[in-house]
């Protein structure tokens, strides 16, 4: 994900998860206000549980 993905979710009051296997890094996603970060697809299970 990139900062624009997080910004879009926040603009629409949606919960968001920044995934780290895409183009953006943790620092970019955290600065954009990501509520959660997932380093690997299986991490989504923990966040969504």
N, C-alpha and C positions, 0 to 999 in steps of 0.2 A: 504494500500500500504506500501511498504518498500523502503528503500533508493535505492535498486537495480532497482526498477521500475522507479524511477525518473531519475537515472543515465542512464538507457537505453533510455528513451525518450529524454534526453538532448543529448546523443551521436548521435542520429539520427535527431537532430534539430527539435524535435516535441514539440508542446505545451503540457503542462502536468498539471494535477490536482491530488494532493495527497488527498486520501480519508481517513478520520479518523475513519471509522467504521471497518477497517481491523486490521492488526497486528501492523503497525507502528504508532507512535505518531507524534504530530505536530512538536516537536523539531527535531526529526529525519528527517522528510520530509523537513522542512525548511532548515536544515543544508545541505541536499542533493541538494537543489536548486529548490524545488517545486515552480512553478509560482503561484499556487492557492491552497487553502486547502478547502475541503468540509467536514463539520461535519456530514451531513446527506444527503441522496440521493436527497432530494428536493433542496439542495444548488447547485447542478449541474445546475439546470435551470437558476439560477442567473449568474453563471460563464459562461455558454454557450450562454447566451442571447446577 
